[in-house]
């Protein structure tokens, strides 16, 4: 085995075989054995192969320092194996054989059987490219001292008064590129076609990290003629193949398509989802689409004849506050949701709730306190003041079961024979228009009265009238004197029907009454099957 490599220093050395700093200067060794860099008792002729190996190593380092590293350090430094002293019950500790890359140069550190550390110190262990070690001490917990020029700290050894209590690596344990500063690195793929494989370490380590700056991308991948720009494969169940996280207020990922190409195309598994958006916090969106033109922010398109373009689903245990799909406008006049089926014969929308013993309707419209001012034929709303569903038709708002001006109705009927024997009006039937069927607006109502009349004596006369009892007893809506024909009897009845129109003096609950009285000679008048009906408010 050749002897260990010893320091190469152009400013004072025991070896003159090869040295490269600014230029490649190869110095032919003289006949003195010590100038070959070997022990005095070694035979130079038998060690020529070892000398040649050392020459090749020097040449490799020259090429690295002159053409690869330059002054910027394209290749970073890391610990390949071991590189850290062990702990011990005293102040002596051992270092196993270690391999360290210093700016891309492999340095083999021979095992150190024992090194005595100073008590109550933090000792930083450094190494140079020739595997020479140095030990820089500071107080426990003190700042890391600056290593000697050409050395790099690989670990820190911590002691108390009697023991080496711990030792940790101060150099990365994964290979890394250094500061490439605009240089191009061409990495050729291996036999499996993989050019770069990044494997994260630990619980939160990442395989590849790219930090963008000045508007430039941290990582840029360009696709070939057939292959994708990048491919991410997840192998652990439940773990994402790609995770994009933004630590400030920006997007985790942005995707931009070109021409007819999609910004993002995601294909789900046999029962999996192509895209799954999970909202954050109480108001974060799982998926948000924004469009700066007349194009769609989100387009869901199914290529299957029975497929679904966009589907929103809530969990089985969701409450009434859960929303499968939510459409919201800003502060402008935009439409929150539009369903259009004008290109085919399908429904624009199908609303389906539980069809068996349902708890809720398929559609709920939140009532509005008045008819909307900006409306068009076909609009539908729920009027909270009128307690009715209203539709705009022929430029007028209609209650769905009323006349254009609103809605009210009332009806009373009695088959009992009503008898009257004096000339004072007496109420024989009334209609009360009470909530929720009371008149909601001021307008006209239609009143219909029908009854069968008779008198006890032929030629007797009686009168009847309909009045608005709420407005006042002296405000008849209609009044009529009926003269019974000669020879009429109680059995000879006469059927009377009248319809009148009345303008309501005010909206609100209202009572209408039917009254009758005798006229002239004393007699008895009769009314049977009295029906009083009030319909509609007419605009």
C-alpha positions in Angstrom: 0.0 0.0 0.0 1.5 3.4 -0.9 2.1 5.9 1.9 -0.5 8.5 2.8 -0.6 11.6 0.7 1.2 14.5 2.4 0.6 18.2 2.0 1.4 19.8 -1.3 2.4 23.4 -0.8 4.3 25.4 -3.4 5.6 27.8 -0.7 7.5 25.1 1.1 7.3 21.4 0.6 8.9 18.1 1.2 7.5 16.9 -2.2 8.2 18.2 -5.6 6.5 15.6 -7.8 3.6 17.6 -9.2 1.9 20.9 -8.3 -0.7 22.9 -10.1 -1.9 26.3 -9.0 -1.8 28.8 -11.9 -0.1 26.6 -14.5 0.7 22.9 -14.8 4.3 22.6 -13.9 5.6 19.0 -13.9 9.0 18.7 -12.2 11.0 15.6 -12.9 12.0 14.1 -9.6 15.7 13.9 -8.8 17.4 10.7 -7.7 17.0 11.5 -4.0 14.3 9.3 -2.6 12.8 11.9 -0.4 12.0 14.1 -3.5 9.7 11.3 -4.7 7.6 11.8 -1.6 8.3 8.4 -0.1 10.2 7.1 2.9 13.9 6.9 2.9 13.9 3.1 2.9 11.6 2.7 -0.1 13.0 1.7 -3.5 12.0 4.3 -6.1 12.2 1.7 -8.9 9.6 -0.5 -7.2 7.3 2.5 -6.4 7.2 4.0 -9.9 3.6 2.9 -10.3 2.6 4.7 -7.1 4.4 7.8 -8.2 2.5 7.7 -11.5 -0.8 7.3 -9.7 0.1 10.4 -7.6 0.9 12.3 -10.8 -2.5 11.4 -12.4 -4.2 12.6 -9.2 -2.3 15.9 -9.4 -3.3 16.3 -13.0 -7.0 15.6 -12.2 -6.9 18.3 -9.5 -5.3 20.7 -11.8 -8.1 20.2 -14.4 -10.7 20.5 -11.8 -9.4 23.7 -10.2 -8.5 25.4 -13.6 -11.5 24.5 -15.7 -14.3 23.3 -13.6 -14.2 25.1 -10.3 -12.5 28.3 -11.4 -13.0 30.9 -8.7 -16.7 30.2 -8.1 -16.9 26.6 -7.0 -19.4 25.0 -9.3 -19.3 21.8 -7.3 -20.1 22.1 -3.6 -18.5 20.1 -0.8 -20.1 17.2 1.1 -19.4 14.2 3.3 -19.7 10.9 1.3 -19.1 8.5 4.2 -18.4 8.8 7.9 -16.6 12.2 8.5 -17.6 12.6 12.1 -15.7 11.6 15.3 -17.4 9.3 17.8 -18.2 10.1 21.4 -16.4 8.6 24.4 -16.3 8.4 28.2 -13.1 10.5 28.2 -11.6 13.2 26.1 -10.2 10.8 23.4 -12.2 9.9 20.3 -11.7 8.1 17.1 -12.5 9.1 13.5 -13.3 6.2 11.1 -12.1 6.1 7.5 -14.0 8.8 5.7 -14.6 10.1 2.2 -15.3 13.8 1.7 -15.8 15.7 -1.5 -14.3 19.2 -1.4 -15.7 21.2 -4.3 -16.0 18.0 -6.3 -12.6 16.5 -5.4 -12.7 13.2 -3.5 -10.6 13.3 -0.4 -9.9 10.0 1.4 -9.3 10.6 5.1 -7.5 7.6 6.8 -8.9 6.5 10.1 -7.7 8.3 13.2 -7.4 5.8 16.1 -7.4 8.4 18.8 -7.3 12.1 19.2 -7.3 14.0 22.5 -9.7 16.9 22.6 -9.5 19.8 25.0 -12.1 19.8 27.9 -15.2 22.0 27.8 -14.6 23.1 24.2 -16.3 23.0 20.8 -13.7 21.7 18.4 -14.2 22.2 14.6 -12.4 19.6 12.6 -11.2 20.7 9.2 -9.6 19.0 6.2 -7.9 20.0 3.0 -7.7 18.3 -0.4 -4.6 16.4 0.7 -6.5 14.8 3.7 -4.6 16.9 6.3 -6.7 17.5 9.4 -6.8 20.6 11.6 -8.6 21.3 14.9 -10.0 24.7 15.7 -11.3 25.2 19.2 -13.9 27.7 20.6 -15.9 27.8 23.8 -18.9 25.6 24.2 -21.7 27.3 22.2 -19.3 29.8 20.7 -19.2 31.0 17.1 -17.6 28.8 14.6 -14.0 29.8 14.0 -12.7 30.5 10.5 -10.8 27.5 9.1 -7.3 27.9 7.7 -7.2 28.8 4.0 -7.7 25.6 2.0 -9.4 23.8 4.8 -13.1 23.0 5.2 -14.8 22.1 8.5 -16.4 18.7 8.3 -17.6 18.2 11.9 -17.9 19.7 15.4 -16.8 17.8 18.5 -18.3 18.9 21.8 -16.7 18.1 25.2 -17.4 18.7 28.8 -14.9 18.5 31.6 -14.3 14.8 31.2 -16.1 13.4 28.1 -16.6 13.8 24.4 -20.4 14.3 24.7 -21.4 14.6 21.1 -20.2 15.2 17.5 -22.1 16.5 14.5 -21.4 17.0 10.9 -21.0 20.6 9.8 -20.8 19.7 6.1 -23.7 18.4 4.0 -24.0 14.7 3.7 -25.7 14.8 0.3 -23.9 15.7 -3.0 -24.6 19.3 -4.1 -23.8 21.7 -6.9 -22.2 24.9 -5.8 -22.6 28.4 -7.3 -22.7 27.7 -11.0 -23.2 31.4 -11.9 -24.8 31.1 -15.3 -22.7 28.1 -16.4 -24.3 25.2 -18.3 -24.1 21.8 -16.8 -24.8 18.9 -19.2 -25.8 15.8 -17.4 -26.1 12.8 -19.5 -28.8 10.1 -18.6 -27.8 6.7 -17.2 -28.9 3.4 -18.7 -32.4 3.9 -17.3 -32.7 7.3 -19.0 -32.4 9.2 -15.7 -30.2 12.3 -16.0 -30.7 13.6 -12.5 -32.2 11.7 -9.5 -33.0 13.8 -6.4 -33.6 12.0 -3.2 -34.6 14.0 -0.1 -33.2 13.0 3.2 -34.8 13.0 6.7 -38.4 13.9 7.5 -38.4 17.1 5.5 -35.5 16.9 3.1 -36.0 17.6 -0.6 -34.4 15.8 -3.5 -34.0 18.9 -5.7 -34.2 22.6 -4.7 -34.1 25.4 -7.1 -34.2 29.0 -6.0 -35.3 31.6 -8.6 -34.2 35.2 -8.5 -34.6 38.3 -10.5 -37.7 37.0 -12.3 -35.8 33.8 -13.3 -37.0 30.3 -12.6 -35.3 28.2 -10.0 -35.7 25.1 -12.1 -36.6 25.1 -15.9 -37.3 21.8 -17.6 -37.8 21.7 -21.4 -39.5 18.8 -23.0 -38.2 16.9 -26.0 -40.1 16.1 -29.2 -42.1 13.4 -27.5 -41.3 13.3 -23.8 -42.6 15.6 -21.0 -40.6 18.4 -19.6 -40.6 16.8 -16.2 -42.2 13.7 -14.7 -42.9 13.1 -11.1 -43.9 9.7 -9.8 -45.3 9.1 -6.4 -44.7 5.6 -5.0 -45.9 5.9 -1.4 -49.7 5.5 -0.8 -51.3 8.8 0.0 -48.2 10.8 -0.8 -48.2 13.4 -3.6 -45.9 13.0 -6.6 -45.7 16.8 -6.8 -46.1 19.3 -3.9 -45.9 23.0 -4.5 -45.9 25.2 -1.4 -45.6 29.0 -1.3 -44.5 30.4 2.1 -45.7 34.0 1.4 -48.9 35.1 -0.4 -48.1 33.9 -3.9 -49.4 30.8 -5.7 -47.9 27.4 -5.0 -47.7 26.7 -8.7 -48.7 28.4 -12.0 -49.3 26.6 -15.3 -49.5 28.4 -18.6 -50.6 26.8 -21.9 -49.8 28.1 -25.3 -52.0 28.1 -28.4 -54.5 25.3 -28.0 -52.4 23.6 -25.3 -53.8 23.3 -21.8 -52.0 25.1 -18.9 -52.6 22.0 -16.8 -53.8 18.6 -17.8 -54.5 16.1 -15.0 -55.8 12.6 -15.5 -57.2 10.7 -12.6 -56.8 7.0 -11.8 -59.6 4.4 -12.3 -61.5 5.9 -9.4 -59.2 8.8 -8.6 -59.5 12.5 -9.4 -57.6 14.4 -12.1 -57.5 17.5 -9.9 -58.2 17.7 -6.2 -58.4 21.1 -4.6 -58.3 21.5 -0.8 -59.2 24.9 0.6 -57.0 26.3 3.4 -58.3 27.9 6.6 -61.8 29.2 6.7 -61.9 31.0 3.4 -59.2 29.5 1.2 -60.1 28.1 -2.2 -59.1 24.6 -3.2 -59.1 25.5 -6.9 -59.4 29.0 -8.3 -59.7 29.9 -11.9 -59.0 33.4 -13.1 -59.5 34.8 -16.6 -58.3 38.2 -17.9 -60.1 37.8 -21.2 -63.6 36.6 -22.3 -62.3 33.0 -22.1 -63.4 30.6 -19.3 -61.5 30.7 -16.1 -62.4 27.0 -15.5 -63.7 24.7 -18.2 -64.8 21.2 -17.3 -65.2 19.0 -20.4 -66.1 15.3 -20.6 -65.2 13.4 -23.7 -67.5 10.5 -22.6 -71.1 10.7 -23.8 -72.4 10.1 -20.3 -69.5 11.8 -18.4 -69.5 14.8 -16.2 -67.5 18.0 -16.9 -67.3 19.3 -13.4 -68.5 17.6 -10.3 -68.6 18.9 -6.7 -69.1 16.5 -3.9 -69.4 17.0 -0.1 -68.6 14.3 2.5 -71.3 12.0 3.8 -71.3 13.7 7.2 -71.5 17.2 5.7 -73.8 19.8 7.5 -76.3 22.1 5.8 -73.5 24.7 5.5 -71.4 22.5 3.2 -71.4 23.5 -0.5 -70.4 21.2 -3.3 -70.0 23.9 -5.9 -70.1 27.6 -5.1 -70.3 30.4 -7.7 -69.7 34.0 -6.4 -69.4 37.3 -8.2 -67.4 40.3 -7.1 -68.9 43.7 -6.5 -69.9 44.2 -10.1 -73.0 43.1 -12.1 -71.6 39.7 -13.2 -73.7 36.5 -13.2 -72.5 34.1 -10.6 -73.6 31.0 -12.5 -74.8 30.3 -16.0 -76.1 27.1 -17.3 -76.5 27.0 -21.1 -77.9 24.2 -23.2 -78.8 26.2 -26.3 -76.6 24.1 -28.6 -78.5 20.9 -27.9 -81.8 19.5 -26.7 -80.7 18.9 -23.1 -81.8 20.7 -19.9 -79.8 23.7 -18.9 -80.1 22.6 -15.3 -81.6 19.7 -13.3 -82.2 20.2 -9.6 -82.8 17.0 -7.6 -83.2 16.6 -3.9 -84.4 13.7 -1.9 -87.5 12.5 -3.6 -88.8 10.3 -0.7 -90.0 12.1 2.5 -87.7 15.1 1.6 -86.4 17.5 4.3 -85.6 20.2 1.8 -86.6 21.5 -1.6 -84.4 21.1 -4.7 -84.1 24.9 -5.0 -84.1 27.7 -2.5 -84.3 31.4 -3.5 -83.6 33.8 -0.7 -86.5 36.3 -0.5 -86.1 39.9 -1.6 -87.9 42.8 0.0 -89.3 44.2 -3.2 -89.5 43.5 -6.9 -86.1 43.9 -8.5 -85.7 47.2 -10.4 -83.5 45.8 -13.1 -85.4 42.9 -14.5 -86.6 41.2 -17.7 -89.3 38.9 -18.8 -88.6 35.4 -17.4 -87.1 36.6 -14.1 -88.4 34.9 -10.9 -88.0 36.1 -7.4 -89.5 35.6 -3.9 -91.1 38.8 -2.6 -90.8 38.9 1.2 -93.3 41.8 1.5 -95.9 39.9 -0.5 -95.0 36.4 0.8 -95.2 35.1 -2.7 -93.2 33.8 -5.7 -93.3 36.4 -8.5 -92.4 36.2 -12.2 -91.8 39.0 -14.7 -94.1 38.5 -17.7 -95.1 40.9 -20.4 -93.1 43.6 -18.6 -95.2 43.2 -15.4 -94.5 41.3 -12.1 -97.1 38.6 -11.4 -97.6 36.5 -8.4 -97.6 33.0 -9.6 -101.2 32.4 -8.4 -102.6 36.0 -8.6 -103.4 38.8 -11.0 -100.6 41.1 -12.2 -101.1 43.6 -9.3 -100.8 41.1 -6.4 -102.9 38.6 -4.6 -105.9 38.3 -2.2 -108.9 36.0 -2.0 -111.8 35.3 0.3 -114.9 33.3 0.2 -117.9 32.6 2.5 -120.9 30.4 2.0 -123.9 29.4 4.1 -126.8 27.2 3.2 -128.8 28.1 6.3 -132.0 30.1 5.7 -131.4 33.7 6.7 -134.6 35.4 8.0 -135.1 39.2 8.3 -138.2 41.0 9.5 -137.4 44.8 9.8 -136.1 47.6 7.8 -132.6 47.8 9.4 -129.6 46.3 7.6 -128.3 43.2 9.2 -125.2 41.3 8.3 -126.0 37.8 6.9 -122.4 36.8 5.8 -118.9 38.2 5.7 -115.4 37.6 4.2 -112.2 38.3 6.1 -109.1 38.8 4.0 -106.5 38.0 6.6 -102.7 37.3 6.5 -101.3 35.8 4.3 -104.1 36.3 1.8 -104.7 40.0 2.5 -104.3 42.7 -0.2 -100.6 43.5 -0.5 -101.0 46.6 -2.7 -103.7 49.2 -3.3 -105.8 48.3 -6.3 -109.1 46.9 -7.4 -110.9 43.8 -6.2 -113.8 41.9 -7.8 -116.6 41.1 -5.5 -119.3 38.5 -6.4 -122.5 38.0 -4.3 -125.1 35.2 -5.0 -128.1 34.0 -3.0 -131.7 32.8 -3.3 -134.3 35.4 -2.2 -137.9 35.2 -1.2 -140.5 37.1 0.8 -143.5 36.1 2.9 -146.0 38.2 1.0 -146.4 38.9 -2.7 -145.2 42.2 -3.9 -142.9 42.8 -0.9 -139.7 44.7 -1.3 -136.3 44.2 0.4 -132.8 45.6 -0.1 -129.3 44.1 0.1 -125.8 45.6 -0.1 -122.1 44.7 0.1 -119.9 46.9 2.1 -116.3 47.4 3.2 -116.6 46.9 6.9 -113.0 47.8 7.6 -113.4 51.2 5.8 -116.8 52.1 7.5 -120.4 50.9 7.8 -121.7 53.8 5.7 -119.4 52.9 2.7 -121.5 50.4 0.6 -119.7 48.9 -2.3 -123.0 47.9 -4.0 -126.6 48.3 -2.9 -129.8 47.0 -4.6 -133.5 47.0 -3.9 -135.3 43.9 -5.0 -139.1 43.9 -5.6 -140.6 40.4 -5.4 -143.3 39.7 -8.0 -147.0 39.5 -7.2 -148.0 36.2 -5.9 -144.6 35.1 -4.8 -144.4 32.9 -1.7 -141.7 31.5 0.5 -141.4 28.6 -1.8 -141.2 30.8 -4.9 -137.6 31.9 -4.6 -135.6 34.1 -6.9 -131.9 33.6 -7.6 -129.8 36.8 -7.5 -126.2 37.2 -8.7 -124.2 40.4 -8.8 -120.5 41.2 -9.5 -118.9 44.6 -8.7 -115.5 46.1 -8.9 -114.1 48.0 -5.9 -111.0 50.1 -5.4 -109.2 49.3 -2.1 -108.5 52.4 -0.1 -105.4 50.8 1.5 -103.4 47.5 1.6 -103.8 45.2 4.5 -106.3 42.9 6.2 -109.9 43.7 5.3 -113.5 42.5 5.9 -116.3 42.6 3.5 -120.0 42.0 4.6 -123.3 41.1 3.0 -126.4 42.7 4.6 -130.2 42.8 3.9 -133.3 44.6 5.2 -137.1 44.9 4.5 -138.4 47.9 2.6 -141.9 49.4 3.2 -144.7 47.3 4.7 -143.9 45.0 7.4 -143.0 41.5 6.0 -140.4 38.9 6.3 -137.6 38.4 3.8 -135.5 35.3 3.3 -132.1 34.5 1.9 -130.7 31.0 1.3 -127.3 29.7 0.0 -125.6 33.0 0.4 -122.1 33.1 -1.2 -119.7 36.1 -1.0 -116.4 36.0 -2.9 -113.6 38.5 -3.2 -110.9 37.9 -5.9 -107.6 39.5 -6.9 -106.1 42.9 -6.8 -106.1 44.3 -10.3 -103.4 46.7 -11.5 
